[in-house]
């Protein structure tokens, strides 16, 4: 599998991670993406992450998959 970059965005902004995701299978990349989402959500901030999406792109800029933060967070009660 190609090297992946993780970027996160919502309607109001974008967060670009300039580090490469570890190489591995698509399953491993998705597991790493879940960890990234959880680490951002757990960090102290006033950000409402439910509208954010993590985008995994290869070194050509082609999107491999997208992971809405809401899919990791679940529904609010």
N, C-alpha and C positions, 0 to 999 in steps of 0.2 A: 504494500500500500504506500502511496505517496506521502510525503511529509504534509502535515496539516497545521494550519493556523486557526486559532479560535478568536472570533470577534463577537462582541455582544452589542446589540442595538435595541432601541425602541423608537417611537415616533419623535422623541425629543433629542436623542443623542446616540453616540456610538462610543464604545470602549474597544480599543484595539490592543490585542496582546501580541507583542512583537516576538515572543518566544515561540519556538516550534513545539507542537504537541509531540509526545514520544511516539516513535514509529511502532506500528503493530497492526493488528487487524481492525476492521471496522468496529467490531464489538468492543475491543480495547479502547478505541478512540471515543466511542460513545460513553463508555464507563468513565474515561478521563473527563469528558465534557460534563457529565453529571457531577463529578467532583468539583470542577471549576464553578459551576452554577451554585452548588451548595456552599462553597467557600465564599463566594461573593455575597450570597444571601445572609450568611452567618456573621459576616464582618459588621462591626458597628457602623451604621449609617441610617439616614432618614429616608433612603431610597425605597420606593415601592417597586419591587422587582417583577411583579406579576405581568407587566406588559413587555418585558425584555425577552429577547431571543438570542441564543448562542448560535452563531453560524460557523461551521467548520469548512474551511476552504483549502484547496491545495495551493501549491506554489505558483500556479497559473492564474489563481483567483477564481477558479471554478468552485462553486459551492458543492460540497459532498453531502452534507446533511445540515438540518437546522433543528435546534432543540429549544422550544419555548420554555422559559423558566417556569411557567405555570404547570407544565407537565411534570416537573420535578417537585414543585412546591405543593401541588394538589390544590383543592378548592379551599377558600377561606370560609370560616364558619361564623 
